[in-house]
Amino acid sequence: MTADTGRPAAAATGAPSARGRGHRTGKSRSAPPGRLRRALSTHWYAWSMVAPVVIVIGVIIGYPLVRGAYLSTTDANEANVERHIGVNDIPATYKSVGLDNYRSILSDGVFWDRLTWTVVWTVSCVALSFTLGLILANMLNRKLAGRSLYRMALILPWAVPAFVSVFTWRLLFNEKSGLLNKILAGGGIDAVPWLNDPTWAKISVVTVNVWLGVPFMLVAMLGGLQSIPGELYEAAEMDGANAWQRFRHITLPGLRTVSSTVILISGIWTFNMFPVIYLLTRGGPGDATEILVTYAYRLSFVVSPRDFAGSAAWGVLILLLLSLIAVAYRRALRKQGEVW
C-alpha cells in the first residue's frame, strides 16, 4: 500500500508548482495582461467623460508648458523666430544655449529685486486677507439681524470680474479727480499720490488685492466655523473659558485644515496676480510694484525686440518657485499632522 502524505501529487514528487514557476520566470501575478483591458471595458463611461477634459488640459496647459521650457533653453526673440510676411516664410534661426538664460537671470539683481517685492506682496496680501476674512466670518457666524444681507454684501467683490474692480479702484485712486482725494480735501488734507509714489503705489495694490481676496477667505472660514460642533463651545463656556480661550483652543484648531488649504491657494493666486498689478499701476511708478509675472510679460510683449527665451525662462523659474513653496508647505503640514 502507498502511504497518503496529505500533499498534492506535484508537491509530493517535487514537481514545480505554479507559484514556483511564476517566481522563476519573473512573471508578476499582480498585473495580469488583461487587467487594463477589463478596467477600460468596465469603466468605459467614466473614461469617456474624463478624456475630453484631459485632452483640453493637455492642449491648453501641457503644450505651452513644454514649449516654454524648450524656448527657455534657446536664444529665441522677435528677430529670429519663424515669421510669415505675406507669401514669404522666414524660417527660425534661433539656436540652443543650454542654461545660459537661467544663469543670466539668477546673476542679475533685477530678478532678486522682483522676487523680494513679490514675496512681500504675497505675504502681506495673504496675511491681511486671511485675518480680515477670519474676523468677518466670526462676526457673521453669530445670530444677528440682517446676517444674510451682510453676507451677500461682503461676498459681492468676489462676484465682480477682477478687471472691473481694478478699473473702479483706479478711478478712486486718481490723484486729481479721485473720490478718495476729494474726501481728504474736504478734511483739509493734501491730495495723496496714490499711484504716482512708490510707497503709496505699493499700499494701493495691496489694498485692492486684499479687497478682492477677503470674500474667498470669508466663505472658506465661514464654512469651517459652521463645521465645528457647538457642543465644544458650550462645554468650554461651562468650564469657565473666556472668549479668547474658546477662540484659541477650539476655533483655531477646528479651522486648521481649512485655513492651511486656503492659505496655500491664496498664496499661489497672489504670487501670480497679474491683473491687479498690471491694470492698476503697469508695474510702476518706474518698476516699484512690478512682480515676477508682470516682468516676464514685459519681456515677451512690451520690450523691443521681444525676448521670448528670457520670458520663458522667467516663467519656468516662477513655476519652480511655486512648486518648491507648495512642497515645503505640505511637508510642514505633515509634521503637524495635517495631511491633505
C-alpha positions in Angstrom: 0.0 0.0 0.0 1.0 3.6 -0.7 1.0 6.0 2.3 -1.0 9.2 1.9 1.2 12.1 2.7 -1.7 14.7 2.5 0.1 16.7 -0.2 -0.8 17.2 -3.9 1.0 14.8 -6.2 3.1 17.5 -7.8 4.3 18.7 -4.4 5.0 15.1 -3.3 7.0 14.3 -6.4 9.0 17.5 -6.3 7.4 18.9 -9.5 7.5 22.7 -9.7 4.3 24.4 -8.6 2.6 27.2 -10.5 3.8 29.7 -7.9 7.4 28.5 -8.2 7.2 28.6 -11.9 5.9 32.1 -11.8 8.7 33.3 -9.5 11.3 31.6 -11.6 10.1 33.0 -14.9 9.9 36.6 -13.4 6.1 37.0 -14.2 4.2 39.1 -11.7 0.8 37.8 -10.6 -0.3 41.4 -9.5 -0.5 42.7 -13.1 -2.3 40.2 -15.4 -2.2 41.2 -19.1 -6.0 41.7 -19.3 -6.4 44.0 -16.2 -6.1 47.2 -18.2 -8.5 45.9 -20.8 -11.0 44.8 -18.2 -10.8 48.2 -16.5 -11.4 50.0 -19.7 -14.4 47.8 -20.6 -15.9 48.1 -17.1 -15.4 51.8 -16.6 -15.6 52.9 -20.2 -18.2 55.6 -19.4 -16.0 57.2 -16.8 -13.0 57.2 -19.1 -15.1 58.7 -21.9 -16.2 61.5 -19.6 -12.7 62.2 -18.4 -11.0 62.0 -21.8 -12.2 65.4 -23.1 -11.0 67.2 -20.0 -7.6 65.5 -20.2 -7.2 66.4 -23.8 -8.2 70.0 -23.3 -5.9 70.4 -20.3 -3.1 68.8 -22.3 -3.6 71.2 -25.2 -4.1 74.4 -23.1 -1.6 73.7 -20.4 0.7 70.8 -21.4 1.8 72.0 -24.8 2.5 75.7 -23.8 4.4 74.4 -20.7 6.6 72.1 -22.7 7.1 74.7 -25.4 8.0 77.3 -22.9 10.5 75.0 -21.2 12.1 74.4 -24.6 12.3 78.1 -25.6 13.9 78.9 -22.2 17.0 77.0 -23.4 17.3 78.9 -26.6 18.1 82.5 -27.7 14.6 83.0 -29.4 13.5 86.6 -29.8 11.3 88.6 -32.2 14.1 88.8 -34.8 15.0 85.1 -35.2 11.7 83.2 -34.7 9.8 81.8 -37.7 7.7 84.6 -39.4 5.2 84.8 -42.2 5.3 88.1 -44.1 2.8 88.0 -47.0 3.6 85.0 -49.1 7.1 84.8 -47.7 8.0 82.4 -44.9 11.1 83.3 -42.9 12.4 80.2 -41.1 13.6 80.3 -37.5 17.2 80.9 -36.9 17.4 80.7 -33.1 19.7 78.1 -31.5 20.1 76.3 -28.2 22.1 78.0 -25.5 21.6 75.5 -22.7 21.1 77.0 -19.3 22.7 80.4 -20.2 19.3 82.2 -19.8 18.9 80.9 -16.2 22.5 81.8 -15.3 21.9 85.3 -16.7 18.7 85.8 -14.7 20.0 84.4 -11.4 23.1 86.6 -11.6 21.1 89.7 -12.3 20.0 91.9 -9.4 16.7 92.6 -11.3 15.4 89.1 -10.5 16.2 89.3 -6.8 14.6 92.7 -6.5 11.5 91.5 -8.2 11.5 88.3 -6.1 11.8 90.3 -2.9 8.9 92.5 -3.7 6.8 89.6 -4.9 7.3 87.7 -1.6 6.5 90.9 0.4 3.4 91.5 -1.8 2.2 87.8 -1.4 2.8 87.6 2.3 1.1 91.0 3.0 -1.9 90.2 0.9 -2.5 86.7 2.2 -1.9 87.7 5.8 -4.3 90.7 5.7 -6.9 88.8 3.6 -6.9 85.8 6.0 -7.1 87.9 9.1 -9.9 90.1 7.8 -11.8 87.0 6.5 -11.5 85.2 9.8 -12.7 88.2 11.8 -15.7 88.8 9.5 -16.5 85.1 9.4 -16.6 85.0 13.2 -18.9 88.0 13.2 -21.3 86.6 10.6 -21.3 83.1 12.3 -23.4 84.6 15.1 -27.1 85.3 15.1 -27.7 88.9 14.2 -30.3 90.9 12.3 -29.7 91.2 8.6 -27.0 88.5 8.6 -27.9 87.3 5.1 -27.7 90.8 3.7 -24.3 91.4 5.3 -23.0 88.1 3.9 -24.2 89.0 0.4 -22.6 92.4 0.6 -19.3 91.1 1.7 -19.2 88.3 -1.0 -20.1 90.8 -3.7 -16.5 91.7 -4.6 -15.9 88.1 -5.5 -18.8 88.1 -8.0 -17.5 91.2 -9.8 -14.8 90.5 -12.5 -11.4 91.4 -11.3 -10.6 93.8 -14.2 -13.8 95.8 -13.5 -12.9 96.1 -9.8 -9.4 97.2 -10.7 -10.5 99.9 -13.1 -13.0 101.1 -10.4 -10.2 101.4 -7.9 -8.1 103.1 -10.4 -10.7 105.9 -10.7 -10.9 106.1 -6.9 -7.1 106.5 -6.7 -6.9 109.2 -9.3 -4.8 112.0 -7.8 -6.7 114.9 -9.3 -10.3 113.8 -9.6 -10.5 110.6 -7.5 -13.1 110.2 -4.8 -10.5 109.4 -2.1 -8.6 112.6 -2.6 -11.8 114.6 -2.7 -12.8 113.2 0.7 -9.3 114.1 2.0 -9.6 117.6 0.5 -12.9 118.1 2.4 -11.0 117.5 5.6 -8.2 119.9 4.7 -5.7 117.1 3.8 -3.5 117.4 0.8 -4.0 115.0 -2.1 -2.2 111.7 -1.9 -0.3 110.5 -5.0 -1.8 107.0 -4.6 -0.4 105.6 -7.9 2.5 108.0 -8.6 4.6 107.5 -5.4 6.4 104.1 -5.0 5.3 103.7 -1.3 1.7 104.7 -1.9 1.5 102.6 -5.0 2.6 99.5 -3.1 0.0 100.3 -0.4 -2.6 100.8 -3.1 -2.1 97.5 -4.9 -2.1 95.6 -1.6 -5.3 97.3 -0.7 -7.0 96.4 -3.9 -5.9 92.7 -3.8 -6.9 92.4 -0.2 -10.4 93.8 -1.1 -10.6 91.1 -3.8 -9.3 88.3 -1.6 -11.3 88.8 1.6 -14.6 87.2 0.2 -12.8 84.0 -0.7 -11.3 83.8 2.8 -14.7 84.8 4.3 -16.6 82.0 2.6 -14.0 79.4 3.4 -13.7 80.4 7.1 -17.4 80.6 7.5 -17.9 77.1 6.2 -15.1 75.9 8.5 -16.7 77.6 11.5 -20.1 76.0 10.8 -18.5 72.6 10.8 -17.2 72.9 14.4 -19.7 71.3 16.8 -21.4 73.8 19.0 -21.2 71.4 22.0 -17.5 72.2 22.3 -18.2 75.9 22.9 -20.9 75.1 25.4 -18.7 72.8 27.3 -15.8 75.3 27.3 -18.1 78.0 28.5 -19.4 75.9 31.3 -15.8 75.2 32.4 -15.2 79.0 32.6 -13.3 79.6 29.4 -13.5 83.2 28.2 -14.0 84.2 24.6 -10.3 84.4 23.8 -9.6 80.9 25.3 -12.5 79.5 23.3 -11.2 81.0 20.1 -7.6 79.8 20.7 -8.4 76.3 21.9 -11.5 75.5 19.8 -11.9 77.8 16.8 -8.3 77.9 15.6 -7.7 74.1 15.9 -11.1 73.5 14.2 -10.1 75.7 11.3 -6.6 74.3 10.8 -7.4 72.1 7.8 -9.4 74.7 6.0 -7.0 77.6 6.8 -4.0 75.6 5.6 -5.7 74.9 2.3 -6.9 78.4 1.6 -3.6 80.0 2.6 -1.8 77.8 0.0 -4.3 78.5 -2.7 -4.4 82.2 -2.0 -0.6 82.4 -1.9 -0.3 80.8 -5.3 -3.0 83.1 -6.7 -1.4 86.2 -5.2 2.1 85.3 -6.3 0.8 85.3 -9.9 -1.8 88.1 -9.6 -1.1 89.8 -12.9 -4.4 91.8 -13.4 -4.2 93.9 -10.2 -0.6 94.9 -10.7 -0.7 95.5 -14.5 -4.1 97.1 -14.8 -3.6 99.4 -11.7 0.0 100.6 -12.0 1.5 98.8 -15.0 4.3 97.9 -12.6 5.1 101.5 -11.8 5.8 104.1 -10.9 9.0 103.1 -12.6 9.3 99.4 -11.5 8.3 99.8 -7.9 5.3 97.5 -8.0 6.4 95.0 -10.6 6.3 91.4 -9.6 7.9 88.4 -11.3 5.0 87.6 -13.6 4.5 91.2 -14.9 8.2 91.4 -15.7 8.0 88.1 -17.6 5.1 89.6 -19.5 7.0 92.8 -20.2 9.9 90.8 -21.7 7.6 88.9 -24.1 5.2 91.6 -25.2 6.4 95.1 -24.3 10.2 95.5 -24.9 11.7 95.6 -28.4 12.9 93.2 -29.6 10.6 90.9 -27.7 12.7 88.4 -25.7 10.7 85.1 -25.9 13.5 83.0 -24.5 14.1 85.2 -21.5 10.4 85.4 -20.7 10.1 81.7 -20.9 13.0 81.3 -18.5 11.3 83.6 -16.1 8.1 81.6 -16.4 9.9 78.3 -15.7 11.6 79.9 -12.6 8.2 81.1 -11.3 6.8 77.6 -11.7 9.8 76.1 -9.9 9.4 78.6 -7.0 5.7 77.9 -6.6 6.3 74.1 -6.7 9.0 74.3 -4.1 6.8 76.5 -1.9 3.9 74.1 -2.2 6.1 71.1 -1.4 7.7 72.7 1.6 4.3 73.9 2.9 2.8 70.5 2.5 5.7 68.9 4.4 5.3 71.4 7.2 1.7 70.5 7.5 2.5 66.8 7.5 4.8 67.3 10.5 1.8 69.0 12.3 -0.4 66.1 11.4 -2.4 67.8 8.7 -2.3 65.5 5.7 -4.4 66.5 2.6 
